[in-house]
Amino acid sequence: MARIAAGRLSAEPSSPEQHDRRERILRAASRIGAEKSLERVQMHEVAKAAGVAIGTLYRYFPSKVHLFTAVMAKQVDRLRDQVTEPAPGTSPEDAVADLLVQASRHLMAQPVLSTSMLHASNTAHVATVADTVHIDSTFREILLRAVGIEVPTAQDVTLVRLLMQCWYGVLQSSLNGRASMADVESDIRLACELLLAPRSNAPAAGPPPPGDRDRSGGVPPPRLACRHESL
């Protein structure tokens, strides 16, 4: 099967040999991308390192955006496979924060590659780069599993999406040298607390300030209804 991507056909591997070639390409891109920024990576050197013809590379990945978005998708798959059940008594927001902090440390350990992956995935259009859908759906699955939600509501999905966007922004600030790793961890934990903690955990207070109201003038909707089994 093939899909139209950026005006070109992007092949989907259908045999073990084709899957193997695609995996070799992604491993080669990861190695080269760990040492060279996205603009310095040349597609012909990726093809040579992977042991494939340049035409084969372009058939699977018509551009560097396609290629490094796919590398990002592989990283997210690896994260999903490594996720374990949180320790008993861990709150959902702490479980998610711990997971995102761990992922952040891993990404910050390879800043050149992480910068390329984030740039590619953030600029890729969903209509032309199918791996963007895979990244979003897999990450949503990871976070909802950490929170303990099997059947999410529309609000659950929205809040998880906001958390993902917040995390991407925090990571980008750190990769740009505008935030330290300590800032990253602090910001992640605060975002998880604000978005995921049950409203019942919040201290009693008077009416929210004007900036904390929704556009209709009422109080904001309740936070994500965490249903973690350990609670």
Beta strands, then each sheet from edge to edge (+ up, - down):
strand 1: 2-5
strand 2: 8-11
sheet 1: 1+ 2-
end
